[in-house]
Amino acid sequence: MAKGHRSQIKRERNANKDTRPSAKLSYARVSVQKACFVLDAIRGKDVQTALAILSYNPRYASSIIKKLLESAIANAENNNGMNRNNLYIEECYANKGPTMKRVQPRAQGRAYRIEKRMSHITVVLNER
């Protein structure tokens, strides 16, 4: 058991929170592998360059990640008072989400399983 009063424990826990602006999308209907192709292209770049890369990337995941990045930029400006021109992508990653299992009928009464994978995508920004 933790020592101290409940409010003291909460105060200590909240003091250690990450203050960097971020945005998270849960249950995105794109697999982790496909999302990581796009995330690897923008990791470490400044936000203007990253938005330009995402605008012209033909992959489906790029449209989702562009929307997420714009949300993270808005969070940085409104909640943390950061300047948009100084922001860069410090972290971006995709974690595995739940998988929807579907059935595809095949010849001679057989059935193949189709797995529709989901991911949880996170973008963390910071100021230079």
Secondary structure as GFF3:
##gff-version 3
##sequence-region A 1 128
A	DSSP	alpha_helix	6	15	.	.	.	ID=ss1
A	DSSP	beta_strand	22	28	.	.	.	ID=ss2
A	DSSP	alpha_helix	32	42	.	.	.	ID=ss3
A	DSSP	alpha_helix	47	56	.	.	.	ID=ss4
A	DSSP	alpha_helix	60	79	.	.	.	ID=ss5
A	DSSP	three_ten_helix	84	86	.	.	.	ID=ss6
A	DSSP	beta_strand	87	105	.	.	.	ID=ss7
A	DSSP	three_ten_helix	107	109	.	.	.	ID=ss8
A	DSSP	beta_strand	111	127	.	.	.	ID=ss9
###
